[in-house]
C-alpha cells in the first residue's frame, strides 16, 4: 500500500510541475510581447524625431565593476 501512496505523490508532484511550467511559459511570452511593443514604440518615437531612451543594458548607465578592464 505504500507504493500506491508514492505513485499518488509522484503524480501530484508531476501535475504541480506541469502547472508551474505552463505559468512560466505564459509569463515569459507576456514579457517578450511587452519588450517587442516597447521596441516598436521606441522606433515610432525615433521616426518622429524624438530620441529613444537608452536601454537598461547599456554600458553608459551602468558602472564597470570588472577587475581586469583591459585597454578599451
Gaussian input, Z-matrix of N, CA and C with variables (Angstrom, degrees):
# hf/3-21g

backbone

0 1
 N
 C     1     B1
 C     2     B2     1     A1
 N     3     B3     2     A2     1     D1
 C     4     B4     3     A3     2     D2
 C     5     B5     4     A4     3     D3
 N     6     B6     5     A5     4     D4
 C     7     B7     6     A6     5     D5
 C     8     B8     7     A7     6     D6
 N     9     B9     8     A8     7     D7
 C    10    B10     9     A9     8     D8
 C    11    B11    10    A10     9     D9
 N    12    B12    11    A11    10    D10
 C    13    B13    12    A12    11    D11
 C    14    B14    13    A13    12    D12
 N    15    B15    14    A14    13    D13
 C    16    B16    15    A15    14    D14
 C    17    B17    16    A16    15    D15
 N    18    B18    17    A17    16    D16
 C    19    B19    18    A18    17    D17
 C    20    B20    19    A19    18    D18
 N    21    B21    20    A20    19    D19
 C    22    B22    21    A21    20    D20
 C    23    B23    22    A22    21    D21
 N    24    B24    23    A23    22    D22
 C    25    B25    24    A24    23    D23
 C    26    B26    25    A25    24    D24
 N    27    B27    26    A26    25    D25
 C    28    B28    27    A27    26    D26
 C    29    B29    28    A28    27    D27
 N    30    B30    29    A29    28    D28
 C    31    B31    30    A30    29    D29
 C    32    B32    31    A31    30    D30
 N    33    B33    32    A32    31    D31
 C    34    B34    33    A33    32    D32
 C    35    B35    34    A34    33    D33
 N    36    B36    35    A35    34    D34
 C    37    B37    36    A36    35    D35
 C    38    B38    37    A37    36    D36
 N    39    B39    38    A38    37    D37
 C    40    B40    39    A39    38    D38
 C    41    B41    40    A40    39    D39
 N    42    B42    41    A41    40    D40
 C    43    B43    42    A42    41    D41
 C    44    B44    43    A43    42    D42
 N    45    B45    44    A44    43    D43
 C    46    B46    45    A45    44    D44
 C    47    B47    46    A46    45    D45
 N    48    B48    47    A47    46    D46
 C    49    B49    48    A48    47    D47
 C    50    B50    49    A49    48    D48
 N    51    B51    50    A50    49    D49
 C    52    B52    51    A51    50    D50
 C    53    B53    52    A52    51    D51
 N    54    B54    53    A53    52    D52
 C    55    B55    54    A54    53    D53
 C    56    B56    55    A55    54    D54
 N    57    B57    56    A56    55    D55
 C    58    B58    57    A57    56    D56
 C    59    B59    58    A58    57    D57
 N    60    B60    59    A59    58    D58
 C    61    B61    60    A60    59    D59
 C    62    B62    61    A61    60    D60
 N    63    B63    62    A62    61    D61
 C    64    B64    63    A63    62    D62
 C    65    B65    64    A64    63    D63
 N    66    B66    65    A65    64    D64
 C    67    B67    66    A66    65    D65
 C    68    B68    67    A67    66    D66
 N    69    B69    68    A68    67    D67
 C    70    B70    69    A69    68    D68
 C    71    B71    70    A70    69    D69
 N    72    B72    71    A71    70    D70
 C    73    B73    72    A72    71    D71
 C    74    B74    73    A73    72    D72
 N    75    B75    74    A74    73    D73
 C    76    B76    75    A75    74    D74
 C    77    B77    76    A76    75    D75
 N    78    B78    77    A77    76    D76
 C    79    B79    78    A78    77    D77
 C    80    B80    79    A79    78    D78
 N    81    B81    80    A80    79    D79
 C    82    B82    81    A81    80    D80
 C    83    B83    82    A82    81    D81
 N    84    B84    83    A83    82    D82
 C    85    B85    84    A84    83    D83
 C    86    B86    85    A85    84    D84
 N    87    B87    86    A86    85    D85
 C    88    B88    87    A87    86    D86
 C    89    B89    88    A88    87    D87
 N    90    B90    89    A89    88    D88
 C    91    B91    90    A90    89    D89
 C    92    B92    91    A91    90    D90
 N    93    B93    92    A92    91    D91
 C    94    B94    93    A93    92    D92
 C    95    B95    94    A94    93    D93
 N    96    B96    95    A95    94    D94
 C    97    B97    96    A96    95    D95
 C    98    B98    97    A97    96    D96
 N    99    B99    98    A98    97    D97
 C   100   B100    99    A99    98    D98
 C   101   B101   100   A100    99    D99
 N   102   B102   101   A101   100   D100
 C   103   B103   102   A102   101   D101
 C   104   B104   103   A103   102   D102
 N   105   B105   104   A104   103   D103
 C   106   B106   105   A105   104   D104
 C   107   B107   106   A106   105   D105
 N   108   B108   107   A107   106   D106
 C   109   B109   108   A108   107   D107
 C   110   B110   109   A109   108   D108
 N   111   B111   110   A110   109   D109
 C   112   B112   111   A111   110   D110
 C   113   B113   112   A112   111   D111
 N   114   B114   113   A113   112   D112
 C   115   B115   114   A114   113   D113
 C   116   B116   115   A115   114   D114
 N   117   B117   116   A116   115   D115
 C   118   B118   117   A117   116   D116
 C   119   B119   118   A118   117   D117
 N   120   B120   119   A119   118   D118
 C   121   B121   120   A120   119   D119
 C   122   B122   121   A121   120   D120
 N   123   B123   122   A122   121   D121
 C   124   B124   123   A123   122   D122
 C   125   B125   124   A124   123   D123
 N   126   B126   125   A125   124   D124
 C   127   B127   126   A126   125   D125
 C   128   B128   127   A127   126   D126
 N   129   B129   128   A128   127   D127
 C   130   B130   129   A129   128   D128
 C   131   B131   130   A130   129   D129
 N   132   B132   131   A131   130   D130
 C   133   B133   132   A132   131   D131
 C   134   B134   133   A133   132   D132
 N   135   B135   134   A134   133   D133
 C   136   B136   135   A135   134   D134
 C   137   B137   136   A136   135   D135
 N   138   B138   137   A137   136   D136
 C   139   B139   138   A138   137   D137
 C   140   B140   139   A139   138   D138
 N   141   B141   140   A140   139   D139
 C   142   B142   141   A141   140   D140
 C   143   B143   142   A142   141   D141
 N   144   B144   143   A143   142   D142
 C   145   B145   144   A144   143   D143
 C   146   B146   145   A145   144   D144
 N   147   B147   146   A146   145   D145
 C   148   B148   147   A147   146   D146
 C   149   B149   148   A148   147   D147
 N   150   B150   149   A149   148   D148
 C   151   B151   150   A150   149   D149
 C   152   B152   151   A151   150   D150
 N   153   B153   152   A152   151   D151
 C   154   B154   153   A153   152   D152
 C   155   B155   154   A154   153   D153
 N   156   B156   155   A155   154   D154
 C   157   B157   156   A156   155   D155
 C   158   B158   157   A157   156   D156
 N   159   B159   158   A158   157   D157
 C   160   B160   159   A159   158   D158
 C   161   B161   160   A160   159   D159
 N   162   B162   161   A161   160   D160
 C   163   B163   162   A162   161   D161
 C   164   B164   163   A163   162   D162
 N   165   B165   164   A164   163   D163
 C   166   B166   165   A165   164   D164
 C   167   B167   166   A166   165   D165
 N   168   B168   167   A167   166   D166
 C   169   B169   168   A168   167   D167
 C   170   B170   169   A169   168   D168
 N   171   B171   170   A170   169   D169
 C   172   B172   171   A171   170   D170
 C   173   B173   172   A172   171   D171
 N   174   B174   173   A173   172   D172
 C   175   B175   174   A174   173   D173
 C   176   B176   175   A175   174   D174
 N   177   B177   176   A176   175   D175
 C   178   B178   177   A177   176   D176
 C   179   B179   178   A178   177   D177
 N   180   B180   179   A179   178   D178
 C   181   B181   180   A180   179   D179
 C   182   B182   181   A181   180   D180
 N   183   B183   182   A182   181   D181
 C   184   B184   183   A183   182   D182
 C   185   B185   184   A184   183   D183
 N   186   B186   185   A185   184   D184
 C   187   B187   186   A186   185   D185
 C   188   B188   187   A187   186   D186
 N   189   B189   188   A188   187   D187
 C   190   B190   189   A189   188   D188
 C   191   B191   190   A190   189   D189
 N   192   B192   191   A191   190   D190
 C   193   B193   192   A192   191   D191
 C   194   B194   193   A193   192   D192
 N   195   B195   194   A194   193   D193
 C   196   B196   195   A195   194   D194
 C   197   B197   196   A196   195   D195
 N   198   B198   197   A197   196   D196
 C   199   B199   198   A198   197   D197
 C   200   B200   199   A199   198   D198
 N   201   B201   200   A200   199   D199
 C   202   B202   201   A201   200   D200
 C   203   B203   202   A202   201   D201
 N   204   B204   203   A203   202   D202
 C   205   B205   204   A204   203   D203
 C   206   B206   205   A205   204   D204
 N   207   B207   206   A206   205   D205
 C   208   B208   207   A207   206   D206
 C   209   B209   208   A208   207   D207
 N   210   B210   209   A209   208   D208
 C   211   B211   210   A210   209   D209
 C   212   B212   211   A211   210   D210
 N   213   B213   212   A212   211   D211
 C   214   B214   213   A213   212   D212
 C   215   B215   214   A214   213   D213

   B1=1.4373
   B2=1.5302
   B3=1.2991
   B4=1.4554
   B5=1.5209
   B6=1.3197
   B7=1.4536
   B8=1.5290
   B9=1.3156
   B10=1.4631
   B11=1.5270
   B12=1.3090
   B13=1.4562
   B14=1.5118
   B15=1.3297
   B16=1.4592
   B17=1.5255
   B18=1.3097
   B19=1.4639
   B20=1.5268
   B21=1.3284
   B22=1.4663
   B23=1.5284
   B24=1.3309
   B25=1.4580
   B26=1.5266
   B27=1.3151
   B28=1.4559
   B29=1.5305
   B30=1.3253
   B31=1.4582
   B32=1.5326
   B33=1.3372
   B34=1.4583
   B35=1.5263
   B36=1.3173
   B37=1.4672
   B38=1.5188
   B39=1.3140
   B40=1.4549
   B41=1.5292
   B42=1.3261
   B43=1.4671
   B44=1.5311
   B45=1.3342
   B46=1.4624
   B47=1.5230
   B48=1.3262
   B49=1.4683
   B50=1.5231
   B51=1.3056
   B52=1.4639
   B53=1.5267
   B54=1.3313
   B55=1.4615
   B56=1.5279
   B57=1.3267
   B58=1.4626
   B59=1.5290
   B60=1.3254
   B61=1.4592
   B62=1.5251
   B63=1.3340
   B64=1.4640
   B65=1.5255
   B66=1.3267
   B67=1.4602
   B68=1.5259
   B69=1.3123
   B70=1.4669
   B71=1.5230
   B72=1.3136
   B73=1.4617
   B74=1.5258
   B75=1.3299
   B76=1.4594
   B77=1.5241
   B78=1.3325
   B79=1.4640
   B80=1.5213
   B81=1.3251
   B82=1.4625
   B83=1.5241
   B84=1.3167
   B85=1.4680
   B86=1.5237
   B87=1.3427
   B88=1.4582
   B89=1.5316
   B90=1.3355
   B91=1.4564
   B92=1.5211
   B93=1.3240
   B94=1.4625
   B95=1.5296
   B96=1.3123
   B97=1.4588
   B98=1.5268
   B99=1.3208
   B100=1.4558
   B101=1.5099
   B102=1.3393
   B103=1.4621
   B104=1.5150
   B105=1.3089
   B106=1.4691
   B107=1.5216
   B108=1.3212
   B109=1.4636
   B110=1.5218
   B111=1.3269
   B112=1.4618
   B113=1.5166
   B114=1.3255
   B115=1.4668
   B116=1.5215
   B117=1.3330
   B118=1.4597
   B119=1.5207
   B120=1.3363
   B121=1.4631
   B122=1.5192
   B123=1.3236
   B124=1.4653
   B125=1.5239
   B126=1.3194
   B127=1.4636
   B128=1.5137
   B129=1.3317
   B130=1.4586
   B131=1.5204
   B132=1.3328
   B133=1.4649
   B134=1.5254
   B135=1.3222
   B136=1.4633
   B137=1.5273
   B138=1.3210
   B139=1.4582
   B140=1.5215
   B141=1.3423
   B142=1.4613
   B143=1.5181
   B144=1.3256
   B145=1.4491
   B146=1.5179
   B147=1.3097
   B148=1.4539
   B149=1.5221
   B150=1.3109
   B151=1.4588
   B152=1.5144
   B153=1.3379
   B154=1.4631
   B155=1.5226
   B156=1.3293
   B157=1.4696
   B158=1.5217
   B159=1.3362
   B160=1.4689
   B161=1.5159
   B162=1.3207
   B163=1.4593
   B164=1.5179
   B165=1.3345
   B166=1.4582
   B167=1.5223
   B168=1.3108
   B169=1.4525
   B170=1.5160
   B171=1.3173
   B172=1.4601
   B173=1.5190
   B174=1.3224
   B175=1.4560
   B176=1.5242
   B177=1.3125
   B178=1.4531
   B179=1.5285
   B180=1.3047
   B181=1.4549
   B182=1.5173
   B183=1.2992
   B184=1.4575
   B185=1.5187
   B186=1.3399
   B187=1.4658
   B188=1.5144
   B189=1.3230
   B190=1.4561
   B191=1.5254
   B192=1.3287
   B193=1.4528
   B194=1.5219
   B195=1.3260
   B196=1.4598
   B197=1.5164
   B198=1.3216
   B199=1.4693
   B200=1.5255
   B201=1.3083
   B202=1.4627
   B203=1.5231
   B204=1.2844
   B205=1.4630
   B206=1.5148
   B207=1.3093
   B208=1.4519
   B209=1.5018
   B210=1.2951
   B211=1.4678
   B212=1.5089
   B213=1.2955
   B214=1.4663
   B215=1.4897
   A1=110.53
   A2=118.50
   A3=121.51
   A4=110.66
   A5=117.70
   A6=119.75
   A7=111.58
   A8=116.23
   A9=118.99
   A10=109.86
   A11=117.35
   A12=121.55
   A13=111.30
   A14=116.71
   A15=120.60
   A16=110.72
   A17=115.83
   A18=119.88
   A19=110.23
   A20=116.36
   A21=119.62
   A22=110.90
   A23=115.87
   A24=119.18
   A25=110.94
   A26=115.66
   A27=120.19
   A28=110.90
   A29=116.02
   A30=120.27
   A31=110.54
   A32=116.15
   A33=119.90
   A34=110.32
   A35=116.55
   A36=120.67
   A37=110.37
   A38=116.30
   A39=121.04
   A40=110.83
   A41=116.76
   A42=120.91
   A43=110.73
   A44=117.09
   A45=120.40
   A46=111.01
   A47=115.93
   A48=119.35
   A49=111.49
   A50=116.68
   A51=120.22
   A52=110.73
   A53=115.69
   A54=119.71
   A55=110.41
   A56=117.14
   A57=120.75
   A58=110.51
   A59=117.27
   A60=120.39
   A61=111.48
   A62=116.73
   A63=120.24
   A64=110.62
   A65=117.07
   A66=120.86
   A67=110.91
   A68=116.73
   A69=120.92
   A70=110.42
   A71=116.71
   A72=120.37
   A73=110.86
   A74=117.11
   A75=120.62
   A76=110.79
   A77=116.82
   A78=121.39
   A79=110.75
   A80=117.30
   A81=120.42
   A82=111.32
   A83=117.37
   A84=119.74
   A85=110.50
   A86=116.98
   A87=120.97
   A88=110.31
   A89=117.10
   A90=120.57
   A91=110.88
   A92=116.96
   A93=120.68
   A94=110.34
   A95=116.45
   A96=120.78
   A97=110.13
   A98=116.96
   A99=121.20
   A100=111.90
   A101=117.11
   A102=120.08
   A103=110.59
   A104=117.25
   A105=121.23
   A106=110.20
   A107=117.04
   A108=119.83
   A109=110.55
   A110=117.01
   A111=120.75
   A112=111.46
   A113=116.36
   A114=120.01
   A115=110.85
   A116=116.20
   A117=119.75
   A118=110.28
   A119=116.88
   A120=120.15
   A121=110.77
   A122=117.17
   A123=120.67
   A124=109.92
   A125=116.98
   A126=120.88
   A127=111.43
   A128=116.76
   A129=120.48
   A130=111.12
   A131=117.39
   A132=120.89
   A133=110.10
   A134=116.51
   A135=120.21
   A136=110.48
   A137=116.78
   A138=120.14
   A139=111.47
   A140=116.23
   A141=120.15
   A142=112.47
   A143=117.50
   A144=121.50
   A145=114.65
   A146=118.46
   A147=120.46
   A148=108.76
   A149=116.44
   A150=119.65
   A151=108.78
   A152=117.78
   A153=119.95
   A154=110.61
   A155=114.97
   A156=120.70
   A157=108.63
   A158=117.67
   A159=119.50
   A160=110.59
   A161=115.19
   A162=119.87
   A163=110.19
   A164=115.77
   A165=121.12
   A166=111.99
   A167=118.71
   A168=121.61
   A169=114.44
   A170=117.94
   A171=118.89
   A172=110.33
   A173=115.44
   A174=120.78
   A175=111.72
   A176=118.57
   A177=120.99
   A178=111.11
   A179=118.05
   A180=121.94
   A181=112.28
   A182=117.53
   A183=121.61
   A184=110.99
   A185=117.27
   A186=119.23
   A187=110.93
   A188=115.56
   A189=121.55
   A190=109.07
   A191=117.23
   A192=122.40
   A193=112.85
   A194=117.75
   A195=119.73
   A196=110.17
   A197=116.73
   A198=120.34
   A199=110.74
   A200=117.19
   A201=122.17
   A202=108.29
   A203=115.41
   A204=119.49
   A205=111.92
   A206=117.95
   A207=120.42
   A208=110.91
   A209=115.63
   A210=120.08
   A211=108.07
   A212=115.41
   A213=120.05
   A214=110.57
   D1=-24.15
   D2=178.60
   D3=-65.40
   D4=-32.36
   D5=-180.00
   D6=-67.68
   D7=-34.03
   D8=177.61
   D9=-63.89
   D10=-38.19
   D11=177.30
   D12=-65.04
   D13=-40.73
   D14=178.60
   D15=-64.61
   D16=-40.10
   D17=179.89
   D18=-64.40
   D19=-40.68
   D20=179.04
   D21=-66.33
   D22=-41.66
   D23=178.54
   D24=-63.65
   D25=-40.85
   D26=179.78
   D27=-64.87
   D28=-41.86
   D29=179.47
   D30=-65.64
   D31=-41.38
   D32=179.57
   D33=-64.57
   D34=-41.73
   D35=178.57
   D36=-62.83
   D37=-43.57
   D38=179.15
   D39=-60.42
   D40=-41.28
   D41=178.72
   D42=-64.56
   D43=-42.36
   D44=179.18
   D45=-63.21
   D46=-43.64
   D47=179.13
   D48=-64.39
   D49=-40.32
   D50=179.13
   D51=-62.78
   D52=-43.73
   D53=179.42
   D54=-64.29
   D55=-41.41
   D56=179.75
   D57=-64.09
   D58=-40.61
   D59=179.01
   D60=-65.08
   D61=-39.44
   D62=177.89
   D63=-63.25
   D64=-44.38
   D65=179.53
   D66=-64.33
   D67=-40.43
   D68=178.41
   D69=-62.24
   D70=-43.45
   D71=179.17
   D72=-62.69
   D73=-42.90
   D74=178.39
   D75=-61.30
   D76=-43.83
   D77=-179.56
   D78=-63.51
   D79=-43.84
   D80=-178.99
   D81=-67.28
   D82=-35.14
   D83=176.41
   D84=-65.06
   D85=-41.07
   D86=178.08
   D87=-63.20
   D88=-41.50
   D89=178.90
   D90=-63.20
   D91=-43.59
   D92=179.73
   D93=-63.92
   D94=-39.97
   D95=179.03
   D96=-64.15
   D97=-41.94
   D98=178.31
   D99=-64.28
   D100=-41.37
   D101=178.08
   D102=-63.68
   D103=-41.87
   D104=-179.66
   D105=-63.98
   D106=-41.91
   D107=178.56
   D108=-65.15
   D109=-36.25
   D110=177.57
   D111=-64.55
   D112=-39.89
   D113=177.73
   D114=-65.03
   D115=-40.05
   D116=179.53
   D117=-64.15
   D118=-41.69
   D119=179.09
   D120=-65.36
   D121=-39.45
   D122=178.55
   D123=-64.44
   D124=-38.42
   D125=177.69
   D126=-65.96
   D127=-38.66
   D128=177.52
   D129=-64.61
   D130=-40.60
   D131=179.23
   D132=-65.33
   D133=-38.52
   D134=-179.47
   D135=-65.92
   D136=-35.74
   D137=178.87
   D138=-66.97
   D139=-29.45
   D140=-178.32
   D141=-92.58
   D142=11.87
   D143=175.47
   D144=90.05
   D145=0.70
   D146=178.15
   D147=-86.60
   D148=147.47
   D149=178.30
   D150=-88.08
   D151=129.49
   D152=179.21
   D153=-70.85
   D154=151.46
   D155=177.95
   D156=-69.58
   D157=145.48
   D158=178.25
   D159=-65.41
   D160=146.70
   D161=-179.22
   D162=-72.50
   D163=158.58
   D164=-176.70
   D165=-63.39
   D166=-27.59
   D167=-176.55
   D168=-89.60
   D169=5.80
   D170=-176.86
   D171=-70.47
   D172=145.48
   D173=-177.58
   D174=-74.70
   D175=-21.37
   D176=-178.05
   D177=-65.51
   D178=-32.89
   D179=-178.65
   D180=-84.93
   D181=-39.26
   D182=-172.60
   D183=-92.01
   D184=132.77
   D185=176.26
   D186=-68.29
   D187=153.96
   D188=-178.35
   D189=-97.47
   D190=110.83
   D191=-176.84
   D192=-103.09
   D193=12.50
   D194=179.37
   D195=-66.92
   D196=145.96
   D197=179.13
   D198=-72.53
   D199=-47.06
   D200=-177.33
   D201=-108.70
   D202=90.41
   D203=-176.30
   D204=-75.94
   D205=-24.71
   D206=-178.07
   D207=75.15
   D208=-174.19
   D209=179.58
   D210=-100.85
   D211=114.56
   D212=-178.13
   D213=-113.87

